[in-house]
């Protein structure tokens, strides 16, 4: 019987790993890295989605398109302390929330024009010269136009009064 030395028997067990084992180890590390990345992504995305408030259904709908209604230009005499005649030529466009609001305003347009003319004729040129004076006038006119004709009617909503013409002489 032939005996093999102990050094020859130990050699096959301690030999270098083959290319197949190396590929398996690299593949296993790649799979673990991909799983860790996927888990981290899921964790942060679910955490972000939970902290973000859910948008109500009404907010998802696009905002209503405003309706613009141009009034005929008006010319009024202004109050004067210096004895000279001062005039205001003004063109207005109303920004409204709906067509129904426009229809309600058109139905009572003579009354609205009268209110606007009376309000404008009480102004002094010095009140209307600065930008703040024009902004205050726009706010005043919006309130004035939205008022109902009598107590039985409801007020209309005027979003903004826009000046299309503004000349003081």
C-alpha positions in Angstrom: 0.0 0.0 0.0 1.2 3.4 -0.9 1.0 6.1 1.5 0.6 9.7 0.6 2.4 12.3 2.6 0.3 14.6 4.8 1.4 17.6 2.8 -0.2 16.3 -0.4 -3.5 15.6 1.3 -3.7 19.1 2.8 -2.9 20.7 -0.5 -6.3 20.1 -2.2 -8.2 21.5 0.7 -6.2 24.8 1.0 -6.0 25.4 -2.8 -7.0 28.8 -4.3 -10.7 29.3 -4.8 -11.8 28.8 -8.3 -13.2 31.5 -10.6 -16.8 30.2 -9.9 -16.6 31.0 -6.2 -15.3 34.5 -6.8 -18.2 35.2 -9.2 -20.6 33.9 -6.7 -19.2 36.1 -3.9 -19.3 39.2 -6.1 -22.8 38.5 -7.2 -23.9 38.0 -3.6 -22.4 41.3 -2.6 -24.1 43.1 -5.6 -27.5 41.6 -4.7 -27.1 42.7 -1.1 -26.1 46.2 -2.1 -29.1 46.5 -4.5 -31.4 45.2 -1.8 -30.1 47.7 0.7 -30.4 50.6 -1.8 -34.0 49.5 -2.7 -34.9 49.3 1.0 -33.5 52.7 1.8 -35.3 54.2 -1.2 -38.6 52.7 -0.1 -38.1 53.8 3.5 -37.5 57.5 2.5 -40.2 57.6 -0.1 -42.9 56.2 2.2 -41.8 58.5 5.0 -42.0 61.5 2.6 -45.4 60.5 1.3 -46.7 60.1 4.9 -45.6 63.5 5.9 -47.0 65.3 2.9 -50.6 66.4 3.4 -53.1 64.9 1.0 -54.5 67.5 -1.5 -58.2 67.9 -1.3 -60.2 67.1 -4.4 -61.3 70.8 -4.8 -57.6 71.9 -4.9 -57.0 69.4 -7.8 -59.5 71.2 -9.9 -58.1 74.1 -11.9 -59.2 77.6 -10.6 -62.1 79.2 -12.3 -61.2 81.6 -15.2 -62.1 85.1 -14.3 -64.6 87.1 -16.3 -63.6 90.7 -17.4 -66.2 93.3 -18.1 -65.2 96.6 -19.6 -67.3 99.7 -18.6 -67.6 102.6 -21.1 -65.1 105.4 -20.3 -66.4 108.2 -18.1 -65.4 111.9 -17.8 -66.1 113.7 -14.6 -65.4 117.1 -13.1 -63.2 116.9 -10.0 -63.3 119.0 -6.9 -61.0 122.0 -7.0 -59.7 124.3 -4.3 -57.7 126.5 -6.7 -60.6 127.7 -8.7 -59.6 125.9 -11.9 -61.6 123.2 -13.6 -60.1 119.7 -13.3 -61.4 116.7 -15.2 -60.9 113.0 -14.9 -61.3 110.7 -17.9 -61.4 107.1 -16.6 -61.8 103.7 -18.2 -62.6 100.7 -16.0 -62.6 97.0 -16.4 -64.1 94.8 -13.7 -62.6 91.4 -12.8 -65.5 89.2 -11.8 -65.8 85.6 -10.6 -68.5 84.3 -13.0 -70.7 85.1 -15.9 -73.7 85.2 -13.6 -72.1 88.1 -11.7 -71.6 90.0 -15.0 -75.2 89.4 -15.9 -76.3 90.8 -12.5 -74.1 93.9 -13.0 -75.3 94.5 -16.5 -78.9 94.4 -15.3 -78.2 97.4 -13.0 -75.5 99.2 -15.0 -77.2 102.7 -15.0 -77.3 102.7 -11.2 -73.6 101.5 -11.1 -72.4 104.2 -13.5 -74.3 106.8 -11.4 -72.7 105.6 -8.2 -69.2 105.7 -9.8 -69.7 109.1 -11.3 -70.9 110.6 -8.0 -67.9 109.0 -6.1 -65.4 110.3 -8.7 -66.8 113.8 -8.8 -66.1 114.2 -5.0 -62.3 113.5 -5.5 -59.6 116.1 -5.6 -56.8 115.8 -8.3 -54.2 115.7 -5.4 -56.0 112.5 -4.1 -55.6 110.7 -7.4 -52.1 111.7 -8.3 -50.1 109.2 -6.2 -50.1 105.5 -6.8 -51.6 104.8 -3.4 -54.5 107.2 -4.2 -55.2 105.2 -7.4 -55.1 101.9 -5.4 -57.4 103.3 -2.8 -59.8 104.5 -5.5 -59.8 101.0 -7.1 -60.7 99.4 -3.7 -63.4 102.0 -3.1 -65.0 101.5 -6.5 -65.0 97.7 -6.0 -66.9 98.1 -2.8 -69.2 100.6 -4.3 -70.0 98.5 -7.4 -70.6 95.3 -5.3 -73.2 96.9 -3.1 -76.8 95.8 -3.7 -79.4 98.2 -5.0 -81.7 97.5 -2.1 -81.8 95.3 1.0 -83.6 92.5 -0.7 -80.8 91.9 -3.2 -77.6 90.2 -2.4 -74.2 91.9 -3.1 -72.1 90.7 -6.1 -68.5 89.9 -5.9 -66.1 92.2 -7.7 -62.5 90.7 -7.5 -60.7 93.8 -8.8 -61.2 97.1 -10.5 -58.6 97.6 -13.3 -57.9 101.0 -14.8 -57.7 100.9 -18.6 -57.6 104.7 -18.9 -56.8 107.3 -16.3 -56.2 111.0 -17.3 -56.4 113.9 -14.9 -56.4 117.4 -16.4 
